Amino acid sequence: MKIGILTFHRVYNYGAVLQSYALQKVIKQLGYDVEIIDYWCDYIYRPYSIENFKTKSFTDYIMGICGRIIYNFRKKKQKDFKSRFNIAQK
């Protein structure tokens, strides 16, 4: 029997990756064929993009800019995580 695991594991969090891997290993040990189905949410990968705001209010625009600044500070952590797990950009 083939089992698909729908998961959102490509966040910048080692726990999410380890949890997906552990679940896959346990199900394989039970004798099933396992495949991880990678859920990809564009909002998560570009959370502070101006395009994600549906309204064009000034507050949303400023929040987008502030979010972009915070996002840029996280770039090094994300780059390190991607290089360790060979995650390609979509």
PDB file of N, CA, C and O in Angstrom:
ATOM      1  N   MET A   1       0.840  -1.170   0.000  1.00  0.00           N
ATOM      2  CA  MET A   1       0.000   0.000   0.000  1.00  0.00           C
ATOM      3  C   MET A   1       0.887   1.235   0.000  1.00  0.00           C
ATOM      4  O   MET A   1       1.884   1.288   0.720  1.00  0.00           O
ATOM      5  N   LYS A   2       0.530   2.217  -0.798  1.00  0.00           N
ATOM      6  CA  LYS A   2       1.293   3.447  -0.888  1.00  0.00           C
ATOM      7  C   LYS A   2       0.621   4.516  -0.027  1.00  0.00           C
ATOM      8  O   LYS A   2      -0.594   4.705  -0.092  1.00  0.00           O
ATOM      9  N   ILE A   3       1.425   5.213   0.782  1.00  0.00           N
ATOM     10  CA  ILE A   3       0.919   6.260   1.660  1.00  0.00           C
ATOM     11  C   ILE A   3       1.597   7.566   1.297  1.00  0.00           C
ATOM     12  O   ILE A   3       2.819   7.620   1.156  1.00  0.00           O
ATOM     13  N   GLY A   4       0.812   8.610   1.146  1.00  0.00           N
ATOM     14  CA  GLY A   4       1.340   9.939   0.873  1.00  0.00           C
ATOM     15  C   GLY A   4       1.232  10.799   2.123  1.00  0.00           C
ATOM     16  O   GLY A   4       0.186  10.834   2.771  1.00  0.00           O
ATOM     17  N   ILE A   5       2.292  11.477   2.453  1.00  0.00           N
ATOM     18  CA  ILE A   5       2.303  12.384   3.590  1.00  0.00           C
ATOM     19  C   ILE A   5       2.303  13.802   3.037  1.00  0.00           C
ATOM     20  O   ILE A   5       3.299  14.261   2.479  1.00  0.00           O
ATOM     21  N   LEU A   6       1.183  14.489   3.195  1.00  0.00           N
ATOM     22  CA  LEU A   6       1.089  15.882   2.761  1.00  0.00           C
ATOM     23  C   LEU A   6       1.608  16.737   3.899  1.00  0.00           C
ATOM     24  O   LEU A   6       1.016  16.771   4.977  1.00  0.00           O
ATOM     25  N   THR A   7       2.708  17.423   3.662  1.00  0.00           N
ATOM     26  CA  THR A   7       3.343  18.169   4.738  1.00  0.00           C
ATOM     27  C   THR A   7       3.889  19.492   4.248  1.00  0.00           C
ATOM     28  O   THR A   7       4.200  19.673   3.071  1.00  0.00           O
ATOM     29  N   PHE A   8       3.992  20.392   5.174  1.00  0.00           N
ATOM     30  CA  PHE A   8       4.577  21.702   4.925  1.00  0.00           C
ATOM     31  C   PHE A   8       5.880  21.728   5.705  1.00  0.00           C
ATOM     32  O   PHE A   8       5.955  22.300   6.793  1.00  0.00           O
ATOM     33  N   HIS A   9       6.908  21.101   5.135  1.00  0.00           N
ATOM     34  CA  HIS A   9       8.155  20.927   5.867  1.00  0.00           C
ATOM     35  C   HIS A   9       9.295  21.806   5.376  1.00  0.00           C
ATOM     36  O   HIS A   9      10.389  21.756   5.940  1.00  0.00           O
ATOM     37  N   ARG A  10       9.076  22.589   4.369  1.00  0.00           N
ATOM     38  CA  ARG A  10      10.163  23.427   3.856  1.00  0.00           C
ATOM     39  C   ARG A  10      10.190  24.808   4.496  1.00  0.00           C
ATOM     40  O   ARG A  10      10.531  25.793   3.841  1.00  0.00           O
ATOM     41  N   VAL A  11       9.841  24.879   5.738  1.00  0.00           N
ATOM     42  CA  VAL A  11       9.998  26.119   6.479  1.00  0.00           C
ATOM     43  C   VAL A  11      11.412  26.135   7.028  1.00  0.00           C
ATOM     44  O   VAL A  11      12.093  25.110   7.007  1.00  0.00           O
ATOM     45  N   TYR A  12      11.853  27.254   7.506  1.00  0.00           N
ATOM     46  CA  TYR A  12      13.218  27.346   8.003  1.00  0.00           C
ATOM     47  C   TYR A  12      13.226  26.923   9.466  1.00  0.00           C
ATOM     48  O   TYR A  12      13.420  27.729  10.375  1.00  0.00           O
ATOM     49  N   ASN A  13      13.010  25.634   9.653  1.00  0.00           N
ATOM     50  CA  ASN A  13      12.868  25.079  10.984  1.00  0.00           C
ATOM     51  C   ASN A  13      13.323  23.627  10.912  1.00  0.00           C
ATOM     52  O   ASN A  13      12.743  22.829  10.176  1.00  0.00           O
ATOM     53  N   TYR A  14      14.340  23.289  11.659  1.00  0.00           N
ATOM     54  CA  TYR A  14      14.869  21.931  11.623  1.00  0.00           C
ATOM     55  C   TYR A  14      13.858  20.919  12.153  1.00  0.00           C
ATOM     56  O   TYR A  14      13.834  19.776  11.697  1.00  0.00           O
ATOM     57  N   GLY A  15      13.029  21.322  13.106  1.00  0.00           N
ATOM     58  CA  GLY A  15      12.038  20.414  13.675  1.00  0.00           C
ATOM     59  C   GLY A  15      11.043  19.918  12.643  1.00  0.00           C
ATOM     60  O   GLY A  15      10.651  18.751  12.674  1.00  0.00           O
ATOM     61  N   ALA A  16      10.627  20.788  11.726  1.00  0.00           N
ATOM     62  CA  ALA A  16       9.669  20.394  10.691  1.00  0.00           C
ATOM     63  C   ALA A  16      10.277  19.347   9.766  1.00  0.00           C
ATOM     64  O   ALA A  16       9.611  18.385   9.385  1.00  0.00           O
ATOM     65  N   VAL A  17      11.534  19.538   9.409  1.00  0.00           N
ATOM     66  CA  VAL A  17      12.217  18.580   8.537  1.00  0.00           C
ATOM     67  C   VAL A  17      12.401  17.246   9.253  1.00  0.00           C
ATOM     68  O   VAL A  17      12.151  16.185   8.680  1.00  0.00           O
ATOM     69  N   LEU A  18      12.837  17.307  10.508  1.00  0.00           N
ATOM     70  CA  LEU A  18      13.057  16.077  11.267  1.00  0.00           C
ATOM     71  C   LEU A  18      11.756  15.318  11.511  1.00  0.00           C
ATOM     72  O   LEU A  18      11.736  14.088  11.475  1.00  0.00           O
ATOM     73  N   GLN A  19      10.675  16.047  11.759  1.00  0.00           N
ATOM     74  CA  GLN A  19       9.384  15.389  11.979  1.00  0.00           C
ATOM     75  C   GLN A  19       8.920  14.671  10.717  1.00  0.00           C
ATOM     76  O   GLN A  19       8.418  13.550  10.798  1.00  0.00           O
ATOM     77  N   SER A  20       9.079  15.291   9.562  1.00  0.00           N
ATOM     78  CA  SER A  20       8.696  14.658   8.299  1.00  0.00           C
ATOM     79  C   SER A  20       9.530  13.404   8.050  1.00  0.00           C
ATOM     80  O   SER A  20       9.011  12.367   7.635  1.00  0.00           O
ATOM     81  N   TYR A  21      10.816  13.518   8.308  1.00  0.00           N
ATOM     82  CA  TYR A  21      11.719  12.386   8.101  1.00  0.00           C
ATOM     83  C   TYR A  21      11.381  11.234   9.050  1.00  0.00           C
ATOM     84  O   TYR A  21      11.342  10.075   8.637  1.00  0.00           O
ATOM     85  N   ALA A  22      11.139  11.557  10.314  1.00  0.00           N
ATOM     86  CA  ALA A  22      10.831  10.517  11.307  1.00  0.00           C
ATOM     87  C   ALA A  22       9.521   9.806  10.967  1.00  0.00           C
ATOM     88  O   ALA A  22       9.438   8.582  11.064  1.00  0.00           O
ATOM     89  N   LEU A  23       8.504  10.564  10.572  1.00  0.00           N
ATOM     90  CA  LEU A  23       7.232   9.941  10.208  1.00  0.00           C
ATOM     91  C   LEU A  23       7.402   9.014   9.007  1.00  0.00           C
ATOM     92  O   LEU A  23       6.842   7.919   8.973  1.00  0.00           O
ATOM     93  N   GLN A  24       8.176   9.463   8.030  1.00  0.00           N
ATOM     94  CA  GLN A  24       8.437   8.635   6.856  1.00  0.00           C
ATOM     95  C   GLN A  24       9.142   7.335   7.246  1.00  0.00           C
ATOM     96  O   GLN A  24       8.776   6.262   6.767  1.00  0.00           O
ATOM     97  N   LYS A  25      10.147   7.431   8.111  1.00  0.00           N
ATOM     98  CA  LYS A  25      10.884   6.238   8.540  1.00  0.00           C
ATOM     99  C   LYS A  25       9.987   5.252   9.282  1.00  0.00           C
ATOM    100  O   LYS A  25      10.065   4.048   9.040  1.00  0.00           O
ATOM    101  N   VAL A  26       9.144   5.742  10.174  1.00  0.00           N
ATOM    102  CA  VAL A  26       8.258   4.862  10.951  1.00  0.00           C
ATOM    103  C   VAL A  26       7.269   4.149  10.037  1.00  0.00           C
ATOM    104  O   VAL A  26       7.030   2.953  10.198  1.00  0.00           O
ATOM    105  N   ILE A  27       6.701   4.866   9.091  1.00  0.00           N
ATOM    106  CA  ILE A  27       5.736   4.246   8.180  1.00  0.00           C
ATOM    107  C   ILE A  27       6.428   3.217   7.291  1.00  0.00           C
ATOM    108  O   ILE A  27       5.850   2.173   6.991  1.00  0.00           O
ATOM    109  N   LYS A  28       7.656   3.499   6.868  1.00  0.00           N
ATOM    110  CA  LYS A  28       8.414   2.513   6.078  1.00  0.00           C
ATOM    111  C   LYS A  28       8.687   1.258   6.906  1.00  0.00           C
ATOM    112  O   LYS A  28       8.610   0.142   6.391  1.00  0.00           O
ATOM    113  N   GLN A  29       9.007   1.441   8.190  1.00  0.00           N
ATOM    114  CA  GLN A  29       9.262   0.293   9.060  1.00  0.00           C
ATOM    115  C   GLN A  29       8.008  -0.564   9.248  1.00  0.00           C
ATOM    116  O   GLN A  29       8.105  -1.759   9.526  1.00  0.00           O
ATOM    117  N   LEU A  30       6.848   0.042   9.098  1.00  0.00           N
ATOM    118  CA  LEU A  30       5.597  -0.708   9.185  1.00  0.00           C
ATOM    119  C   LEU A  30       5.303  -1.471   7.894  1.00  0.00           C
ATOM    120  O   LEU A  30       4.339  -2.233   7.826  1.00  0.00           O
ATOM    121  N   GLY A  31       6.135  -1.267   6.871  1.00  0.00           N
ATOM    122  CA  GLY A  31       6.016  -2.037   5.639  1.00  0.00           C
ATOM    123  C   GLY A  31       5.264  -1.351   4.509  1.00  0.00           C
ATOM    124  O   GLY A  31       4.871  -2.004   3.542  1.00  0.00           O
ATOM    125  N   TYR A  32       5.060  -0.057   4.617  1.00  0.00           N
ATOM    126  CA  TYR A  32       4.331   0.663   3.573  1.00  0.00           C
ATOM    127  C   TYR A  32       5.291   1.432   2.675  1.00  0.00           C
ATOM    128  O   TYR A  32       6.408   1.768   3.068  1.00  0.00           O
ATOM    129  N   ASP A  33       4.825   1.702   1.456  1.00  0.00           N
ATOM    130  CA  ASP A  33       5.573   2.537   0.521  1.00  0.00           C
ATOM    131  C   ASP A  33       5.153   3.981   0.799  1.00  0.00           C
ATOM    132  O   ASP A  33       3.968   4.306   0.723  1.00  0.00           O
ATOM    133  N   VAL A  34       6.108   4.841   1.117  1.00  0.00           N
ATOM    134  CA  VAL A  34       5.807   6.199   1.561  1.00  0.00           C
ATOM    135  C   VAL A  34       6.351   7.230   0.580  1.00  0.00           C
ATOM    136  O   VAL A  34       7.449   7.089   0.042  1.00  0.00           O
ATOM    137  N   GLU A  35       5.558   8.260   0.366  1.00  0.00           N
ATOM    138  CA  GLU A  35       6.006   9.386  -0.444  1.00  0.00           C
ATOM    139  C   GLU A  35       5.605  10.662   0.269  1.00  0.00           C
ATOM    140  O   GLU A  35       4.463  10.806   0.703  1.00  0.00           O
ATOM    141  N   ILE A  36       6.554  11.596   0.389  1.00  0.00           N
ATOM    142  CA  ILE A  36       6.247  12.896   0.982  1.00  0.00           C
ATOM    143  C   ILE A  36       5.785  13.827  -0.127  1.00  0.00           C
ATOM    144  O   ILE A  36       6.476  14.014  -1.128  1.00  0.00           O
ATOM    145  N   ILE A  37       4.621  14.401   0.064  1.00  0.00           N
ATOM    146  CA  ILE A  37       4.056  15.363  -0.884  1.00  0.00           C
ATOM    147  C   ILE A  37       4.328  16.746  -0.305  1.00  0.00           C
ATOM    148  O   ILE A  37       3.798  17.101   0.748  1.00  0.00           O
ATOM    149  N   ASP A  38       5.142  17.512  -0.988  1.00  0.00           N
ATOM    150  CA  ASP A  38       5.581  18.814  -0.491  1.00  0.00           C
ATOM    151  C   ASP A  38       4.533  19.876  -0.764  1.00  0.00           C
ATOM    152  O   ASP A  38       4.256  20.202  -1.918  1.00  0.00           O
ATOM    153  N   TYR A  39       3.953  20.412   0.296  1.00  0.00           N
ATOM    154  CA  TYR A  39       3.002  21.519   0.166  1.00  0.00           C
ATOM    155  C   TYR A  39       3.805  22.798   0.047  1.00  0.00           C
ATOM    156  O   TYR A  39       4.705  23.044   0.850  1.00  0.00           O
ATOM    157  N   TRP A  40       3.496  23.601  -0.927  1.00  0.00           N
ATOM    158  CA  TRP A  40       4.232  24.824  -1.184  1.00  0.00           C
ATOM    159  C   TRP A  40       3.271  26.001  -1.130  1.00  0.00           C
ATOM    160  O   TRP A  40       2.342  26.077  -1.934  1.00  0.00           O
ATOM    161  N   CYS A  41       3.477  26.900  -0.211  1.00  0.00           N
ATOM    162  CA  CYS A  41       2.617  28.063  -0.058  1.00  0.00           C
ATOM    163  C   CYS A  41       3.405  29.310  -0.433  1.00  0.00           C
ATOM    164  O   CYS A  41       4.379  29.655   0.236  1.00  0.00           O
ATOM    165  N   ASP A  42       2.995  29.977  -1.485  1.00  0.00           N
ATOM    166  CA  ASP A  42       3.728  31.140  -1.979  1.00  0.00           C
ATOM    167  C   ASP A  42       3.806  32.240  -0.929  1.00  0.00           C
ATOM    168  O   ASP A  42       4.811  32.945  -0.843  1.00  0.00           O
ATOM    169  N   TYR A  43       2.752  32.390  -0.130  1.00  0.00           N
ATOM    170  CA  TYR A  43       2.765  33.442   0.875  1.00  0.00           C
ATOM    171  C   TYR A  43       3.893  33.236   1.891  1.00  0.00           C
ATOM    172  O   TYR A  43       4.503  34.204   2.344  1.00  0.00           O
ATOM    173  N   ILE A  44       4.164  32.004   2.242  1.00  0.00           N
ATOM    174  CA  ILE A  44       5.210  31.724   3.219  1.00  0.00           C
ATOM    175  C   ILE A  44       6.596  32.030   2.643  1.00  0.00           C
ATOM    176  O   ILE A  44       7.473  32.496   3.369  1.00  0.00           O
ATOM    177  N   TYR A  45       6.797  31.779   1.376  1.00  0.00           N
ATOM    178  CA  TYR A  45       8.105  32.001   0.784  1.00  0.00           C
ATOM    179  C   TYR A  45       8.336  33.438   0.354  1.00  0.00           C
ATOM    180  O   TYR A  45       9.474  33.844   0.116  1.00  0.00           O
ATOM    181  N   ARG A  46       7.272  34.201   0.255  1.00  0.00           N
ATOM    182  CA  ARG A  46       7.394  35.626  -0.035  1.00  0.00           C
ATOM    183  C   ARG A  46       6.423  36.379   0.874  1.00  0.00           C
ATOM    184  O   ARG A  46       5.515  37.054   0.388  1.00  0.00           O
ATOM    185  N   PRO A  47       6.609  36.266   2.191  1.00  0.00           N
ATOM    186  CA  PRO A  47       5.599  36.778   3.119  1.00  0.00           C
ATOM    187  C   PRO A  47       5.454  38.288   3.119  1.00  0.00           C
ATOM    188  O   PRO A  47       4.380  38.802   3.432  1.00  0.00           O
ATOM    189  N   TYR A  48       6.495  39.000   2.780  1.00  0.00           N
ATOM    190  CA  TYR A  48       6.437  40.450   2.881  1.00  0.00           C
ATOM    191  C   TYR A  48       6.404  41.121   1.519  1.00  0.00           C
ATOM    192  O   TYR A  48       6.732  42.300   1.383  1.00  0.00           O
ATOM    193  N   SER A  49       6.009  40.362   0.526  1.00  0.00           N
ATOM    194  CA  SER A  49       5.894  40.916  -0.809  1.00  0.00           C
ATOM    195  C   SER A  49       4.673  41.833  -0.876  1.00  0.00           C
ATOM    196  O   SER A  49       3.614  41.516  -0.333  1.00  0.00           O
ATOM    197  N   ILE A  50       4.829  42.932  -1.524  1.00  0.00           N
ATOM    198  CA  ILE A  50       3.724  43.881  -1.666  1.00  0.00           C
ATOM    199  C   ILE A  50       2.543  43.217  -2.384  1.00  0.00           C
ATOM    200  O   ILE A  50       1.391  43.571  -2.135  1.00  0.00           O
ATOM    201  N   GLU A  51       2.824  42.260  -3.273  1.00  0.00           N
ATOM    202  CA  GLU A  51       1.756  41.595  -4.024  1.00  0.00           C
ATOM    203  C   GLU A  51       0.825  40.791  -3.132  1.00  0.00           C
ATOM    204  O   GLU A  51      -0.306  40.505  -3.526  1.00  0.00           O
ATOM    205  N   ASN A  52       1.279  40.418  -1.930  1.00  0.00           N
ATOM    206  CA  ASN A  52       0.440  39.634  -1.040  1.00  0.00           C
ATOM    207  C   ASN A  52      -0.656  40.462  -0.379  1.00  0.00           C
ATOM    208  O   ASN A  52      -1.615  39.908   0.159  1.00  0.00           O
ATOM    209  N   PHE A  53      -0.521  41.753  -0.415  1.00  0.00           N
ATOM    210  CA  PHE A  53      -1.560  42.601   0.164  1.00  0.00           C
ATOM    211  C   PHE A  53      -2.656  42.835  -0.874  1.00  0.00           C
ATOM    212  O   PHE A  53      -2.385  43.294  -1.983  1.00  0.00           O
ATOM    213  N   LYS A  54      -3.887  42.516  -0.502  1.00  0.00           N
ATOM    214  CA  LYS A  54      -4.999  42.681  -1.431  1.00  0.00           C
ATOM    215  C   LYS A  54      -5.488  44.115  -1.439  1.00  0.00           C
ATOM    216  O   LYS A  54      -5.963  44.606  -2.464  1.00  0.00           O
ATOM    217  N   THR A  55      -5.376  44.795  -0.300  1.00  0.00           N
ATOM    218  CA  THR A  55      -5.774  46.201  -0.251  1.00  0.00           C
ATOM    219  C   THR A  55      -4.539  47.046  -0.488  1.00  0.00           C
ATOM    220  O   THR A  55      -3.412  46.590  -0.293  1.00  0.00           O
ATOM    221  N   LYS A  56      -4.756  48.258  -0.901  1.00  0.00           N
ATOM    222  CA  LYS A  56      -3.631  49.127  -1.199  1.00  0.00           C
ATOM    223  C   LYS A  56      -3.583  50.296  -0.214  1.00  0.00           C
ATOM    224  O   LYS A  56      -3.265  51.424  -0.591  1.00  0.00           O
ATOM    225  N   SER A  57      -3.901  50.014   1.043  1.00  0.00           N
ATOM    226  CA  SER A  57      -3.872  51.082   2.037  1.00  0.00           C
ATOM    227  C   SER A  57      -2.424  51.422   2.387  1.00  0.00           C
ATOM    228  O   SER A  57      -1.514  50.618   2.183  1.00  0.00           O
ATOM    229  N   PHE A  58      -2.240  52.589   2.900  1.00  0.00           N
ATOM    230  CA  PHE A  58      -0.912  53.049   3.288  1.00  0.00           C
ATOM    231  C   PHE A  58      -0.338  52.171   4.397  1.00  0.00           C
ATOM    232  O   PHE A  58       0.852  51.856   4.394  1.00  0.00           O
ATOM    233  N   THR A  59      -1.181  51.783   5.335  1.00  0.00           N
ATOM    234  CA  THR A  59      -0.734  50.937   6.449  1.00  0.00           C
ATOM    235  C   THR A  59      -0.198  49.608   5.927  1.00  0.00           C
ATOM    236  O   THR A  59       0.854  49.148   6.370  1.00  0.00           O
ATOM    237  N   ASP A  60      -0.906  48.996   4.998  1.00  0.00           N
ATOM    238  CA  ASP A  60      -0.441  47.737   4.424  1.00  0.00           C
ATOM    239  C   ASP A  60       0.888  47.926   3.705  1.00  0.00           C
ATOM    240  O   ASP A  60       1.768  47.068   3.777  1.00  0.00           O
ATOM    241  N   TYR A  61       1.026  49.033   3.022  1.00  0.00           N
ATOM    242  CA  TYR A  61       2.265  49.304   2.298  1.00  0.00           C
ATOM    243  C   TYR A  61       3.436  49.434   3.270  1.00  0.00           C
ATOM    244  O   TYR A  61       4.495  48.846   3.049  1.00  0.00           O
ATOM    245  N   ILE A  62       3.251  50.203   4.343  1.00  0.00           N
ATOM    246  CA  ILE A  62       4.301  50.393   5.340  1.00  0.00           C
ATOM    247  C   ILE A  62       4.629  49.067   6.026  1.00  0.00           C
ATOM    248  O   ILE A  62       5.799  48.762   6.256  1.00  0.00           O
ATOM    249  N   MET A  63       3.611  48.286   6.349  1.00  0.00           N
ATOM    250  CA  MET A  63       3.846  46.980   6.965  1.00  0.00           C
ATOM    251  C   MET A  63       4.650  46.083   6.029  1.00  0.00           C
ATOM    252  O   MET A  63       5.510  45.324   6.476  1.00  0.00           O
ATOM    253  N   GLY A  64       4.373  46.170   4.749  1.00  0.00           N
ATOM    254  CA  GLY A  64       5.122  45.389   3.771  1.00  0.00           C
ATOM    255  C   GLY A  64       6.585  45.776   3.735  1.00  0.00           C
ATOM    256  O   GLY A  64       7.464  44.918   3.646  1.00  0.00           O
ATOM    257  N   ILE A  65       6.841  47.065   3.803  1.00  0.00           N
ATOM    258  CA  ILE A  65       8.230  47.543   3.793  1.00  0.00           C
ATOM    259  C   ILE A  65       8.947  47.108   5.071  1.00  0.00           C
ATOM    260  O   ILE A  65      10.078  46.626   5.011  1.00  0.00           O
ATOM    261  N   CYS A  66       8.305  47.272   6.218  1.00  0.00           N
ATOM    262  CA  CYS A  66       8.915  46.854   7.495  1.00  0.00           C
ATOM    263  C   CYS A  66       9.159  45.344   7.492  1.00  0.00           C
ATOM    264  O   CYS A  66      10.203  44.874   7.945  1.00  0.00           O
ATOM    265  N   GLY A  67       8.202  44.606   6.986  1.00  0.00           N
ATOM    266  CA  GLY A  67       8.361  43.163   6.909  1.00  0.00           C
ATOM    267  C   GLY A  67       9.515  42.771   6.015  1.00  0.00           C
ATOM    268  O   GLY A  67      10.228  41.807   6.295  1.00  0.00           O
ATOM    269  N   ARG A  68       9.701  43.520   4.934  1.00  0.00           N
ATOM    270  CA  ARG A  68      10.794  43.231   4.007  1.00  0.00           C
ATOM    271  C   ARG A  68      12.144  43.446   4.685  1.00  0.00           C
ATOM    272  O   ARG A  68      13.091  42.694   4.451  1.00  0.00           O
ATOM    273  N   ILE A  69      12.227  44.464   5.517  1.00  0.00           N
ATOM    274  CA  ILE A  69      13.468  44.722   6.256  1.00  0.00           C
ATOM    275  C   ILE A  69      13.761  43.562   7.198  1.00  0.00           C
ATOM    276  O   ILE A  69      14.896  43.091   7.272  1.00  0.00           O
ATOM    277  N   ILE A  70      12.741  43.100   7.919  1.00  0.00           N
ATOM    278  CA  ILE A  70      12.910  41.958   8.830  1.00  0.00           C
ATOM    279  C   ILE A  70      13.308  40.718   8.039  1.00  0.00           C
ATOM    280  O   ILE A  70      14.184  39.959   8.453  1.00  0.00           O
ATOM    281  N   TYR A  71      12.658  40.522   6.901  1.00  0.00           N
ATOM    282  CA  TYR A  71      12.946  39.366   6.060  1.00  0.00           C
ATOM    283  C   TYR A  71      14.413  39.358   5.617  1.00  0.00           C
ATOM    284  O   TYR A  71      15.050  38.305   5.589  1.00  0.00           O
ATOM    285  N   ASN A  72      14.945  40.530   5.275  1.00  0.00           N
ATOM    286  CA  ASN A  72      16.335  40.608   4.829  1.00  0.00           C
ATOM    287  C   ASN A  72      17.307  40.218   5.927  1.00  0.00           C
ATOM    288  O   ASN A  72      18.372  39.668   5.643  1.00  0.00           O
ATOM    289  N   PHE A  73      16.957  40.494   7.178  1.00  0.00           N
ATOM    290  CA  PHE A  73      17.815  40.082   8.287  1.00  0.00           C
ATOM    291  C   PHE A  73      17.831  38.564   8.443  1.00  0.00           C
ATOM    292  O   PHE A  73      18.797  38.006   8.964  1.00  0.00           O
ATOM    293  N   ARG A  74      16.778  37.897   8.000  1.00  0.00           N
ATOM    294  CA  ARG A  74      16.699  36.442   8.117  1.00  0.00           C
ATOM    295  C   ARG A  74      17.351  35.716   6.943  1.00  0.00           C
ATOM    296  O   ARG A  74      17.419  34.487   6.949  1.00  0.00           O
ATOM    297  N   LYS A  75      17.820  36.432   5.959  1.00  0.00           N
ATOM    298  CA  LYS A  75      18.386  35.817   4.753  1.00  0.00           C
ATOM    299  C   LYS A  75      19.535  34.851   5.051  1.00  0.00           C
ATOM    300  O   LYS A  75      19.598  33.768   4.470  1.00  0.00           O
ATOM    301  N   LYS A  76      20.436  35.234   5.948  1.00  0.00           N
ATOM    302  CA  LYS A  76      21.582  34.377   6.226  1.00  0.00           C
ATOM    303  C   LYS A  76      21.138  33.046   6.804  1.00  0.00           C
ATOM    304  O   LYS A  76      21.649  31.999   6.407  1.00  0.00           O
ATOM    305  N   LYS A  77      20.198  33.068   7.732  1.00  0.00           N
ATOM    306  CA  LYS A  77      19.689  31.836   8.329  1.00  0.00           C
ATOM    307  C   LYS A  77      19.035  30.960   7.263  1.00  0.00           C
ATOM    308  O   LYS A  77      19.247  29.748   7.234  1.00  0.00           O
ATOM    309  N   GLN A  78      18.256  31.564   6.405  1.00  0.00           N
ATOM    310  CA  GLN A  78      17.572  30.812   5.355  1.00  0.00           C
ATOM    311  C   GLN A  78      18.566  30.227   4.362  1.00  0.00           C
ATOM    312  O   GLN A  78      18.411  29.085   3.929  1.00  0.00           O
ATOM    313  N   LYS A  79      19.582  30.999   4.001  1.00  0.00           N
ATOM    314  CA  LYS A  79      20.585  30.516   3.047  1.00  0.00           C
ATOM    315  C   LYS A  79      21.336  29.317   3.617  1.00  0.00           C
ATOM    316  O   LYS A  79      21.600  28.348   2.905  1.00  0.00           O
ATOM    317  N   ASP A  80      21.679  29.384   4.901  1.00  0.00           N
ATOM    318  CA  ASP A  80      22.370  28.281   5.569  1.00  0.00           C
ATOM    319  C   ASP A  80      21.495  27.033   5.594  1.00  0.00           C
ATOM    320  O   ASP A  80      21.966  25.928   5.326  1.00  0.00           O
ATOM    321  N   PHE A  81      20.216  27.220   5.918  1.00  0.00           N
ATOM    322  CA  PHE A  81      19.283  26.092   5.978  1.00  0.00           C
ATOM    323  C   PHE A  81      19.134  25.437   4.607  1.00  0.00           C
ATOM    324  O   PHE A  81      19.163  24.212   4.493  1.00  0.00           O
ATOM    325  N   LYS A  82      18.975  26.254   3.570  1.00  0.00           N
ATOM    326  CA  LYS A  82      18.814  25.725   2.218  1.00  0.00           C
ATOM    327  C   LYS A  82      20.046  24.954   1.768  1.00  0.00           C
ATOM    328  O   LYS A  82      19.932  23.902   1.138  1.00  0.00           O
ATOM    329  N   SER A  83      21.223  25.479   2.090  1.00  0.00           N
ATOM    330  CA  SER A  83      22.441  24.808   1.648  1.00  0.00           C
ATOM    331  C   SER A  83      22.628  23.467   2.370  1.00  0.00           C
ATOM    332  O   SER A  83      23.143  22.520   1.776  1.00  0.00           O
ATOM    333  N   ARG A  84      22.227  23.375   3.614  1.00  0.00           N
ATOM    334  CA  ARG A  84      22.367  22.121   4.349  1.00  0.00           C
ATOM    335  C   ARG A  84      21.441  21.032   3.832  1.00  0.00           C
ATOM    336  O   ARG A  84      21.802  19.855   3.844  1.00  0.00           O
ATOM    337  N   PHE A  85      20.267  21.405   3.384  1.00  0.00           N
ATOM    338  CA  PHE A  85      19.285  20.426   2.942  1.00  0.00           C
ATOM    339  C   PHE A  85      19.088  20.413   1.433  1.00  0.00           C
ATOM    340  O   PHE A  85      18.189  19.736   0.933  1.00  0.00           O
ATOM    341  N   ASN A  86      19.920  21.154   0.699  1.00  0.00           N
ATOM    342  CA  ASN A  86      19.845  21.206  -0.767  1.00  0.00           C
ATOM    343  C   ASN A  86      18.433  21.538  -1.248  1.00  0.00           C
ATOM    344  O   ASN A  86      17.889  20.864  -2.123  1.00  0.00           O
ATOM    345  N   ILE A  87      17.861  22.562  -0.679  1.00  0.00           N
ATOM    346  CA  ILE A  87      16.512  22.988  -1.064  1.00  0.00           C
ATOM    347  C   ILE A  87      16.626  23.992  -2.200  1.00  0.00           C
ATOM    348  O   ILE A  87      17.307  25.011  -2.083  1.00  0.00           O
ATOM    349  N   ALA A  88      15.954  23.691  -3.290  1.00  0.00           N
ATOM    350  CA  ALA A  88      15.986  24.590  -4.441  1.00  0.00           C
ATOM    351  C   ALA A  88      14.881  25.624  -4.308  1.00  0.00           C
ATOM    352  O   ALA A  88      13.826  25.354  -3.734  1.00  0.00           O
ATOM    353  N   GLN A  89      15.130  26.789  -4.834  1.00  0.00           N
ATOM    354  CA  GLN A  89      14.107  27.828  -4.856  1.00  0.00           C
ATOM    355  C   GLN A  89      13.062  27.485  -5.889  1.00  0.00           C
ATOM    356  O   GLN A  89      13.379  26.925  -6.938  1.00  0.00           O
ATOM    357  N   LYS A  90      11.834  27.813  -5.605  1.00  0.00           N
ATOM    358  CA  LYS A  90      10.755  27.587  -6.567  1.00  0.00           C
ATOM    359  C   LYS A  90      10.535  28.826  -7.369  1.00  0.00           C
ATOM    360  O   LYS A  90       9.666  28.850  -8.241  1.00  0.00           O
TER     361      LYS A  90
END
